[in-house]
Amino acid sequence: MRRVIGKAGGMEHSLRTSAPPGGGFLVTPFPTEPITAPETLDEEQQQLAEAAGRFMREQVWPRVEEIERKDVVDGEPLAIRLTREAAELGLASLEIPEEYGGLGMDLLTSMLVSEQLCGCASFAVTLGAHCGIGTLPIVYFGNDEQKQRYLPLLATAEKISCYALTEPEHGSDALGGKTTALRSEDGSHFILNGQKQFITNGAWADLAVVFANIDGKYSALIVDLHAEGVARGAEEKKMGIHGSSTTGLVFQDVRVPVENQLGPVGAAPKIALNILGVGRMKLGFACVGTARYALDLTVKFLHERKQFGRPIFEFDLQQGKLAEMTAWIYGSESLHYRLAGAASQALADLPAGHDASEEMAVMRRFGVECALTKISGSETASRVLYHAVRMHGGYGFCEEYTVERLARDNVVDTIFEGTNDINRMVITGGLVESCFLGTIPFQEFLDDVHDRLASEAPPATDAEGYLGAEVGIVEALKRALAYSAERVFVATGKDIRNEQQLLLAIADGLLAVCTAESALARTVQLGPEHPQAEVRADAVRLLLDEAERELARVCATCIEHVVPAPELARRREDLARLLPRTPRNLVALRRRIASHVNAAGRYDLH
């Protein structure tokens, strides 16, 4: 679909409204087509999500202390026993095809289940590592014989899996690992030697997807962890997720049958990066669920705890923080559902009879969006928990109160699946690739921006309809960020990969824009007649205020660094015209949002 979004300098620009992956939301107009949101889920998706949430509330939450101690029940760790019980409900086999014993659900449905696995990160990590990064490489890259042999056992959690990529000297540089797999003299086996580190489920797993050099090319193997020559390291003494297993794995002359080679020789980059993309999105959803849980716990505490003779909730400062937490969660979950829904739809649009490689090709195109969800979810949880701990006062620092554990556990969310700094590099690197390959209409969008600047009319847009002023602000923010990114691309060329501070700044801008636009699009989609229209619109306005301030910082960072001194005054003037700065009564906004949350007694915008 195409629409005319405005005139500048007497020229009309027709731009696509549906955003292509790879950062396309930046350079396409505000979405007029429906986006995926919690309110658009079908009954089956809702039922599966509720089943996962009920399992957490009834089976996991009551036993959190036992899980955190790594208690053993009838000879097996409690976390593993619960993983097998979850598998009986289908929670370990959502993405395994039906012909191999799974449910064969779509991407979005698996994300909804991840979102419900909150309240005990140790269990969520155990289950997630097994059915996610421990299983999906076989789902997507295994041959039929490997799928027949392993997937039914993984679907029921009869066998527990893990993912062995990181090495002691290779963390973010994960594809530079030194583990080797040499062919035996008779060609029937690989002889595996090397060491892996920080392996989730390391002490408990029966098999592992292990990455190693074969013929000098980084490749993947399915390895039986009970084989001779496999040694498991001691449990890491971690800040959080105490109830999960994190160990090293050592391989010394381990014989691995050649039929356990996963994918062709040299396929490790394709396997590792594609699986990490899905994992990033799942992690983001899980973090959004954690943020909502933390907010609900905090609301309950604020109502129960009294100081100076009245509930803490009545104090204005606490209301302001609660409103910010609510807006942050609303923005992040809107972003998650929008981007995961788009990826899920792209997968659904593949022709009948397609193979797994085509699905992975789709996920590669959504690499920017996967990284955005991971950062958004993990950092939203961090910000919410920062407030939650302090709003609990001294109790927030005590193990007796759940927010203390949630805050500790959340730290690793910013490290898992690639640190958030690495993911920011992925975001901007992916945007650059999309621009230069022409897969997003970057130049077309910039032509419109420059025509607007060249005209006497102000560049800002006043859109019509519900929340039209807010729509205009979002489109102005996108123009300002695209303008600044163009200056960086022009000035740095191929050296942009070395301008890491600028890469991170642009990623921050993309995150702020996507969050605000996603929340606004969801709110517009629900319409002014929705019973929560006012509080949702107020949350959007808080997010827009943050986005305006963040874009001012990001754009100035870019322009001030790369623009030559003789041009600087003109570029600053352009930015001043492009960047909106809207006066808002933020105190009143926060009080209205807090009043709604107080009346609901929880976060109820989901």
RAZIVEN-V696739 format. One record per backbone hydrogen bond with DSSP energy under -0.5 kcal/mol. NH is the residue of the N-H (numbers start at 1). CO is the residue of the C=O. E is the energy in kcal/mol with one decimal. If there is no record, write none. Layout:
BEGIN
nh=NH co=CO e=E
nh=NH co=CO e=E
END
This chain:
BEGIN
nh=3 co=15 e=-1.6
nh=5 co=3 e=-0.6
nh=5 co=13 e=-1.3
nh=8 co=11 e=-1.9
nh=11 co=8 e=-1.8
nh=13 co=6 e=-1.1
nh=15 co=3 e=-1.7
nh=15 co=13 e=-0.7
nh=17 co=1 e=-1.8
nh=18 co=1 e=-0.5
nh=20 co=18 e=-0.6
nh=24 co=20 e=-1.2
nh=26 co=23 e=-1.8
nh=27 co=24 e=-0.9
nh=28 co=25 e=-0.7
nh=29 co=16 e=-0.8
nh=40 co=37 e=-2.3
nh=41 co=38 e=-1.0
nh=46 co=42 e=-2.2
nh=47 co=43 e=-2.4
nh=48 co=44 e=-2.2
nh=49 co=45 e=-2.3
nh=50 co=46 e=-2.5
nh=51 co=47 e=-2.3
nh=52 co=48 e=-2.1
nh=53 co=49 e=-2.5
nh=54 co=50 e=-2.8
nh=55 co=51 e=-2.1
nh=56 co=52 e=-2.0
nh=57 co=53 e=-2.4
nh=58 co=54 e=-2.7
nh=59 co=55 e=-2.6
nh=60 co=55 e=-1.2
nh=60 co=56 e=-0.8
nh=61 co=56 e=-3.3
nh=63 co=60 e=-2.0
nh=64 co=61 e=-1.5
nh=67 co=63 e=-2.4
nh=68 co=64 e=-2.9
nh=69 co=65 e=-1.5
nh=70 co=67 e=-1.7
nh=71 co=66 e=-2.5
nh=73 co=76 e=-3.1
nh=76 co=73 e=-1.5
nh=78 co=71 e=-3.0
nh=80 co=77 e=-0.6
nh=81 co=77 e=-2.3
nh=82 co=78 e=-2.7
nh=83 co=79 e=-1.5
nh=84 co=80 e=-2.1
nh=85 co=81 e=-1.9
nh=86 co=82 e=-2.7
nh=87 co=83 e=-2.0
nh=88 co=84 e=-1.3
nh=89 co=85 e=-0.7
nh=89 co=86 e=-1.0
nh=90 co=87 e=-1.6
nh=91 co=86 e=-2.0
nh=93 co=90 e=-1.1
nh=96 co=93 e=-0.8
nh=100 co=97 e=-1.8
nh=101 co=98 e=-2.0
nh=102 co=97 e=-2.0
nh=103 co=93 e=-2.6
nh=104 co=93 e=-0.8
nh=104 co=96 e=-1.9
nh=105 co=94 e=-3.6
nh=110 co=106 e=-1.6
nh=111 co=107 e=-1.7
nh=112 co=108 e=-2.1
nh=113 co=109 e=-1.7
nh=114 co=110 e=-1.9
nh=115 co=111 e=-2.1
nh=116 co=112 e=-0.9
nh=116 co=113 e=-0.8
nh=117 co=113 e=-0.7
nh=117 co=114 e=-1.1
nh=118 co=116 e=-2.0
nh=124 co=120 e=-2.2
nh=125 co=121 e=-2.9
nh=126 co=122 e=-1.7
nh=127 co=123 e=-2.8
nh=128 co=124 e=-2.8
nh=129 co=125 e=-2.6
nh=130 co=126 e=-1.5
nh=131 co=127 e=-2.7
nh=132 co=128 e=-1.9
nh=134 co=129 e=-1.7
nh=135 co=132 e=-1.1
nh=136 co=132 e=-3.1
nh=138 co=135 e=-1.3
nh=139 co=135 e=-1.8
nh=140 co=136 e=-2.9
nh=141 co=137 e=-2.1
nh=142 co=138 e=-1.5
nh=147 co=143 e=-2.4
nh=148 co=144 e=-2.7
nh=149 co=145 e=-2.0
nh=150 co=146 e=-2.5
nh=151 co=147 e=-1.5
nh=152 co=147 e=-0.6
nh=154 co=150 e=-2.0
nh=155 co=151 e=-2.8
nh=156 co=152 e=-1.2
nh=157 co=154 e=-0.5
nh=158 co=153 e=-1.4
nh=159 co=153 e=-1.7
nh=162 co=207 e=-0.9
nh=164 co=209 e=-3.0
nh=165 co=163 e=-0.8
nh=167 co=170 e=-2.2
nh=170 co=167 e=-1.4
nh=174 co=172 e=-1.1
nh=176 co=173 e=-1.8
nh=177 co=174 e=-0.9
nh=180 co=193 e=-2.8
nh=181 co=213 e=-2.7
nh=182 co=191 e=-2.0
nh=184 co=189 e=-2.9
nh=187 co=184 e=-1.4
nh=190 co=256 e=-3.0
nh=191 co=182 e=-3.5
nh=192 co=190 e=-0.7
nh=192 co=254 e=-3.1
nh=193 co=180 e=-2.6
nh=194 co=251 e=-2.2
nh=196 co=249 e=-3.1
nh=197 co=166 e=-2.3
nh=199 co=247 e=-3.1
nh=200 co=198 e=-0.7
nh=201 co=245 e=-2.7
nh=202 co=199 e=-1.9
nh=202 co=245 e=-0.6
nh=204 co=201 e=-0.9
nh=205 co=201 e=-2.6
nh=206 co=160 e=-3.1
nh=207 co=160 e=-1.8
nh=208 co=223 e=-2.1
nh=209 co=162 e=-2.1
nh=210 co=208 e=-0.8
nh=210 co=221 e=-2.8
nh=211 co=164 e=-1.9
nh=212 co=219 e=-2.1
nh=213 co=179 e=-3.2
nh=214 co=212 e=-0.6
nh=214 co=217 e=-3.0
nh=217 co=214 e=-1.9
nh=219 co=212 e=-3.5
nh=220 co=262 e=-0.5
nh=221 co=210 e=-2.5
nh=222 co=260 e=-2.3
nh=223 co=208 e=-3.0
nh=223 co=221 e=-0.6
nh=225 co=206 e=-2.2
nh=225 co=223 e=-0.7
nh=226 co=206 e=-0.5
nh=227 co=224 e=-1.5
nh=230 co=227 e=-1.6
nh=231 co=229 e=-0.5
nh=231 co=250 e=-2.6
nh=233 co=248 e=-2.7
nh=236 co=246 e=-2.9
nh=238 co=236 e=-1.1
nh=244 co=241 e=-1.7
nh=246 co=244 e=-0.5
nh=247 co=199 e=-1.7
nh=249 co=196 e=-2.0
nh=250 co=231 e=-3.1
nh=251 co=194 e=-3.1
nh=252 co=229 e=-2.2
nh=252 co=250 e=-0.5
nh=253 co=251 e=-0.5
nh=254 co=192 e=-2.2
nh=256 co=190 e=-2.7
nh=256 co=254 e=-0.6
nh=258 co=188 e=-2.1
nh=260 co=257 e=-2.3
nh=261 co=258 e=-1.8
nh=262 co=220 e=-2.4
nh=263 co=261 e=-0.7
nh=267 co=264 e=-1.7
nh=268 co=218 e=-1.9
nh=271 co=267 e=-2.6
nh=272 co=268 e=-3.4
nh=273 co=269 e=-2.2
nh=274 co=270 e=-1.6
nh=275 co=271 e=-2.3
nh=276 co=272 e=-2.2
nh=277 co=273 e=-1.6
nh=278 co=274 e=-1.5
nh=279 co=275 e=-2.5
nh=280 co=276 e=-2.6
nh=281 co=277 e=-1.6
nh=282 co=278 e=-2.2
nh=283 co=279 e=-2.5
nh=284 co=280 e=-2.2
nh=285 co=281 e=-2.1
nh=286 co=282 e=-2.4
nh=287 co=283 e=-2.2
nh=288 co=284 e=-1.9
nh=289 co=285 e=-2.0
nh=290 co=286 e=-1.9
nh=291 co=287 e=-2.5
nh=292 co=288 e=-2.2
nh=293 co=289 e=-2.2
nh=294 co=290 e=-2.6
nh=295 co=291 e=-2.2
nh=296 co=292 e=-2.4
nh=297 co=293 e=-2.3
nh=298 co=294 e=-2.1
nh=299 co=295 e=-2.6
nh=300 co=296 e=-2.1
nh=301 co=297 e=-2.1
nh=302 co=298 e=-2.8
nh=303 co=299 e=-1.6
nh=304 co=300 e=-1.6
nh=305 co=301 e=-3.0
nh=307 co=310 e=-2.5
nh=310 co=307 e=-1.7
nh=312 co=305 e=-2.5
nh=313 co=302 e=-1.7
nh=314 co=311 e=-1.8
nh=315 co=312 e=-2.1
nh=319 co=315 e=-1.8
nh=320 co=316 e=-2.2
nh=321 co=317 e=-1.9
nh=322 co=318 e=-2.5
nh=323 co=319 e=-2.1
nh=324 co=320 e=-1.9
nh=325 co=321 e=-2.5
nh=326 co=322 e=-2.2
nh=327 co=323 e=-2.5
nh=328 co=324 e=-2.8
nh=329 co=325 e=-2.3
nh=330 co=326 e=-2.4
nh=331 co=327 e=-2.6
nh=332 co=328 e=-2.5
nh=333 co=329 e=-2.9
nh=334 co=330 e=-1.6
nh=335 co=331 e=-2.2
nh=336 co=332 e=-2.7
nh=337 co=333 e=-2.5
nh=338 co=334 e=-2.2
nh=339 co=335 e=-2.6
nh=340 co=336 e=-2.8
nh=341 co=337 e=-2.3
nh=342 co=338 e=-1.8
nh=343 co=339 e=-2.2
nh=344 co=340 e=-2.8
nh=345 co=341 e=-2.2
nh=346 co=342 e=-2.1
nh=347 co=343 e=-2.0
nh=348 co=344 e=-2.1
nh=349 co=345 e=-1.6
nh=350 co=347 e=-1.4
nh=354 co=351 e=-1.4
nh=358 co=355 e=-1.0
nh=359 co=355 e=-1.1
nh=360 co=356 e=-2.3
nh=361 co=357 e=-1.8
nh=362 co=358 e=-1.6
nh=363 co=359 e=-2.1
nh=364 co=360 e=-2.2
nh=365 co=361 e=-1.6
nh=366 co=362 e=-1.0
nh=367 co=364 e=-1.6
nh=370 co=366 e=-2.6
nh=371 co=367 e=-2.1
nh=372 co=368 e=-2.2
nh=373 co=369 e=-2.1
nh=374 co=370 e=-1.9
nh=375 co=371 e=-2.3
nh=376 co=372 e=-2.8
nh=377 co=373 e=-2.8
nh=378 co=374 e=-2.2
nh=379 co=375 e=-2.6
nh=380 co=376 e=-2.0
nh=381 co=377 e=-2.3
nh=382 co=378 e=-1.7
nh=383 co=379 e=-2.3
nh=384 co=380 e=-2.7
nh=385 co=381 e=-2.7
nh=386 co=382 e=-2.1
nh=387 co=383 e=-1.8
nh=388 co=384 e=-2.8
nh=389 co=385 e=-2.7
nh=390 co=386 e=-1.3
nh=391 co=387 e=-2.6
nh=392 co=388 e=-1.1
nh=393 co=390 e=-1.0
nh=395 co=392 e=-1.3
nh=396 co=393 e=-1.3
nh=397 co=394 e=-1.4
nh=398 co=395 e=-1.8
nh=401 co=398 e=-1.7
nh=404 co=401 e=-1.6
nh=405 co=401 e=-0.7
nh=406 co=402 e=-2.4
nh=407 co=403 e=-2.3
nh=408 co=404 e=-1.8
nh=409 co=405 e=-2.9
nh=410 co=406 e=-2.0
nh=411 co=407 e=-0.7
nh=411 co=408 e=-0.9
nh=412 co=408 e=-0.5
nh=412 co=409 e=-0.7
nh=413 co=410 e=-1.0
nh=414 co=410 e=-0.7
nh=414 co=411 e=-1.3
nh=415 co=412 e=-1.9
nh=416 co=412 e=-3.4
nh=418 co=415 e=-0.7
nh=420 co=414 e=-2.0
nh=423 co=419 e=-2.5
nh=424 co=420 e=-1.9
nh=425 co=421 e=-1.8
nh=426 co=422 e=-2.2
nh=427 co=423 e=-2.2
nh=428 co=424 e=-2.2
nh=429 co=425 e=-2.8
nh=430 co=426 e=-2.5
nh=431 co=427 e=-2.2
nh=432 co=428 e=-2.6
nh=433 co=429 e=-2.2
nh=434 co=430 e=-2.5
nh=435 co=431 e=-2.5
nh=436 co=432 e=-2.4
nh=437 co=433 e=-2.2
nh=438 co=434 e=-0.8
nh=439 co=434 e=-1.5
nh=440 co=434 e=-1.0
nh=442 co=440 e=-2.3
nh=445 co=441 e=-2.1
nh=446 co=442 e=-2.5
nh=447 co=443 e=-2.4
nh=448 co=444 e=-1.4
nh=449 co=445 e=-1.9
nh=450 co=446 e=-3.0
nh=451 co=447 e=-2.2
nh=452 co=448 e=-2.1
nh=453 co=449 e=-2.1
nh=454 co=450 e=-2.1
nh=455 co=451 e=-1.2
nh=461 co=472 e=-0.5
nh=463 co=461 e=-0.7
nh=463 co=468 e=-1.0
nh=468 co=465 e=-1.9
nh=471 co=467 e=-2.0
nh=472 co=468 e=-2.2
nh=473 co=469 e=-1.7
nh=474 co=470 e=-2.2
nh=475 co=471 e=-2.2
nh=476 co=472 e=-1.9
nh=477 co=473 e=-2.5
nh=478 co=474 e=-2.1
nh=479 co=475 e=-1.8
nh=480 co=476 e=-2.2
nh=481 co=477 e=-2.3
nh=482 co=478 e=-2.6
nh=483 co=479 e=-2.4
nh=484 co=480 e=-2.1
nh=485 co=481 e=-2.8
nh=486 co=482 e=-2.4
nh=487 co=483 e=-1.6
nh=488 co=484 e=-1.8
nh=489 co=485 e=-2.8
nh=490 co=486 e=-2.7
nh=491 co=487 e=-2.1
nh=492 co=488 e=-2.4
nh=493 co=489 e=-2.1
nh=495 co=492 e=-2.0
nh=496 co=493 e=-1.5
nh=497 co=494 e=-1.0
nh=498 co=495 e=-2.0
nh=499 co=495 e=-0.5
nh=499 co=496 e=-1.4
nh=500 co=498 e=-1.4
nh=503 co=499 e=-2.2
nh=504 co=500 e=-2.4
nh=505 co=501 e=-1.9
nh=506 co=502 e=-2.6
nh=507 co=503 e=-2.0
nh=508 co=504 e=-2.2
nh=509 co=505 e=-2.1
nh=510 co=506 e=-2.5
nh=511 co=507 e=-2.4
nh=512 co=508 e=-2.3
nh=513 co=509 e=-2.4
nh=514 co=510 e=-2.7
nh=515 co=511 e=-2.3
nh=516 co=512 e=-2.2
nh=517 co=513 e=-2.8
nh=518 co=514 e=-2.4
nh=519 co=515 e=-2.3
nh=520 co=516 e=-2.2
nh=521 co=517 e=-3.0
nh=522 co=518 e=-2.2
nh=523 co=519 e=-1.9
nh=524 co=520 e=-2.9
nh=525 co=521 e=-2.3
nh=526 co=522 e=-1.6
nh=527 co=523 e=-1.6
nh=530 co=527 e=-1.4
nh=533 co=530 e=-2.2
nh=536 co=532 e=-2.2
nh=537 co=533 e=-2.4
nh=538 co=534 e=-2.2
nh=539 co=535 e=-2.2
nh=540 co=536 e=-2.3
nh=541 co=537 e=-2.1
nh=542 co=538 e=-2.0
nh=543 co=539 e=-2.1
nh=544 co=540 e=-2.6
nh=545 co=541 e=-2.1
nh=546 co=542 e=-2.0
nh=547 co=543 e=-2.6
nh=548 co=544 e=-2.7
nh=549 co=545 e=-1.9
nh=550 co=546 e=-2.7
nh=551 co=547 e=-2.9
nh=552 co=548 e=-1.8
nh=553 co=549 e=-1.7
nh=554 co=550 e=-2.8
nh=555 co=551 e=-2.8
nh=556 co=552 e=-1.7
nh=557 co=553 e=-2.4
nh=558 co=554 e=-2.1
nh=559 co=555 e=-2.7
nh=560 co=556 e=-2.6
nh=561 co=557 e=-1.0
nh=562 co=558 e=-2.0
nh=563 co=559 e=-2.0
nh=567 co=564 e=-1.4
nh=568 co=564 e=-1.0
nh=568 co=565 e=-0.8
nh=569 co=565 e=-0.6
nh=571 co=567 e=-2.2
nh=572 co=568 e=-2.6
nh=573 co=569 e=-1.9
nh=574 co=570 e=-2.4
nh=575 co=571 e=-2.4
nh=576 co=572 e=-2.3
nh=577 co=573 e=-1.8
nh=578 co=574 e=-2.2
nh=579 co=575 e=-3.1
nh=580 co=578 e=-0.5
nh=583 co=581 e=-0.5
nh=586 co=584 e=-1.5
nh=589 co=585 e=-2.1
nh=590 co=586 e=-2.6
nh=591 co=587 e=-2.3
nh=592 co=588 e=-2.2
nh=593 co=589 e=-2.2
nh=594 co=590 e=-2.7
nh=595 co=591 e=-2.2
nh=596 co=592 e=-1.8
nh=597 co=593 e=-2.2
nh=598 co=594 e=-2.7
nh=599 co=595 e=-2.0
nh=600 co=596 e=-2.2
nh=601 co=597 e=-2.6
nh=602 co=597 e=-0.6
nh=604 co=602 e=-0.6
END
